[in-house]
């Protein structure tokens, strides 16, 4: 612990650099949004004896759909395909092309579509969820530590918590923005849930640290009497 405290400036500098790079990644690349936030269709289909590259090539070359997200469920030999909205007629035609390419074992399992209105509402609520969660946690911490007001004001605990949450959210978000640029990783509702999950662990660690600070402040205050 003493070694960490002696070299705290190095940790602070390193953390600041990573934070700035993550913020720059978000500002430069942005997020490659999934259909949850952009509207579109999600089609789950079983395609035996095929790999993701072959499936993607069928959609890009044979069907002329360049932007298609492909994820593979190995145990079930099924693929989740995400792309812009398509009609039932188009879906039937695509299924025929896939069967011609990969055989009669191709089977449509599930299909869902998200309209632009719903996707825009999800995007707005996701932003509000993250922002309000940060604010609510910070206010709660300030309230919880209100009895330890000297020599550190209770509102400062809340401010530090908010800064910590911003730090811990921006870094994984920046990495994900970079992954979206490099490998096409898409941000969807699961991405928002992951950020809220990170916030939960972050505030847990912060409370543990603050509890230790509170104990030392009380001990110090009793010794000074």
N, C-alpha and C positions, 0 to 999 in steps of 0.2 A: 504494500500500500504506500509506504514512504517513497519507494522508487517511482510509483505512478505520480504522486504529488510533486516530486522533484522535477519530473519531466512533463508536467501537465501542459506546458506551452506547446510542446511538440504535438500532443494529442489534439489540442485546440486548433492548431494550425492545420494539421492533417484533416480534421473534421470539417473545417471551414473550406478547405480546397475541394473536398469531395462534395460538399453542399453546393458550392458555386458551380462546379462541373455538372452536377445533376440539374440545377436550375437552368444552366445554359443548354443542356440536352433537351429539356422540356421546351424552352423558348425556341430552339433551333428546329427540332424535329417534330415537336408536338406529339400527339398520340394517334396511333392508327386505330380508329374507333371500330368496334365490332357492330354487328347489326342491331344490338340492343340500343345503340345510340344513333345509328344512321338509317335505320329501317332496312328491311330486306327479308330474305327467306332462309330458314334453317331446315335442311333436309337430312334426315338420318336414313342411310341406305346400306344394305348388306351387299358387299362385293367380295366374294371369295377369290383367293388366289390373285390378288392385285396389290400393288403398293401405292403409296401416296403420290409418287411422281407420275405413275401411269394414269391415275385418276385425274390429277391436275392437268395433264397433257390432253386428255379427252375433252375437258371443258374448255381449255384455252385454244387448242388447235381445231378440234372437230366441231365444237359448239360455239366458238368465238367469245367465250366468257373469260376475260383476263383476270378479273379480281374475284377469286374464289378462295375461301378459307377451307382447308382440309385438315381434319383431325381424325386419328385412327384409334378405334377401340379393338385391340388385338384379340382378347378372349372371344368376342362376338363376331369378329371379322366384319365390323361395320364402320362406316365413315360418317362423320358429321360434316356436311357441306354448307357453308355460309356464303351467300351471294345476294345480289339485288333481287327485288321482288320479281317473281315469275308467275305466270298463270297456270291453271291446271292443265291446259293444253300443252304448254311448253314443258311442263314436268313430265307429261306422258311421252312426249317426243324424246326428251333427254333420257328417259328410262329405256326406251327402245334402242337408242344409240349405245347406252352402256351395256345392254344385253347382247347387242351385236359384237361389242368389243370383248366382253368378259364372260359371256355365256348366259344361259337361262337361270343360273344360280343367283343373279342379281335380284334383290328384293327390296322394295320400298318399305321402310318400317315406320317412319314418322315424318310429318311435315308441319311446319308452323311458319307464319308470316307476322312481321311486326310492322305496323303502319308508321308513316312519318310522324303522325301526331303522338302516338304512344312513345316512340323513340325519343322525341324531343322532350316529352314529359319525364321520361326516365333520366335523361341527361341532366335536366334541371334539378330533379329531386336528388340525384347522386351528388351534385355539387353542394346543395343545401345540407345533405346528410353529413358530409365531411366537415363543412364549415361549422354547422351547429354543434356537432359532436366535439370539435376542438374548443369552441366557446363554452359549452356546458361543462366540460371536464375542467377547464381552467377556473371557472367560477366556483365549481364545487371544491376544488383544492384550496382556493382562497378562503372559502367558508370553513372548510374542515380545519384549517390551521389558523383560524382567527384568534384563538386564545394564546398563540405564540407570536405576539406582536412586537416583542423586543428581543434583541436589537433589529430584527428583520420584520418589516411590516407584512401583514398577511397577504396583501394584494400582490406583493412581489413573488410569493409562491405561485400565485396564479399566472403571472407574467412569465416566469421561468418555465412553468408547465406548458404554456402556449408555445413558447420558443422551441422547447424540446419536441413537442408534437409536430410542429412545422418542419423541424430538422429531420425527424424520423419518417415523415411522410414524403418529403421532397426527394430524399435519396433513392428509395426504391422506385418512386415514380419516374425519376430521371433515368434510372437504369432500364426501366420498362420502355420509356420513350426511345432509348437507344436500340433496344431489342426490336421495337417496331420498325425502326429504320433498317436494321441489319437483316432480320429474319422474318419480318412481317407479323410480329406478335401483336394481337389486337386487344384493345382495352374494352372490356364489357362489364356486366354487373359483377362477375366474379372478381374482376380487378378492383372494383370499389369495395367489395367485401374484404378483400385481402388488405387494402389500406386501412380499413376500420379495425381489422384484426391486429395489424401492426400498431395502431394507436392504442389498442387495449394493452398490449405488452409494454408499450412505451410508458403509459401512465402508471402501470404496476411498478416498473422499475423506479420511476420518479417518486412515487409514494414511499417506497422502501428507503430511498435516500433521504427524503424529507423527514421521515420518522426518526432516522438516526440523527439528523440535524436537530430536530426538536428535542430529543433526549439530551444531546450535548448542551443545547442552549439552556434547558431547565437545570441541568447539573451545574453549569457554569454560573447561572443566576443564583442558585442556592449557595454556592461557595463564596459568592461575593457579598452575601448578607452578613 
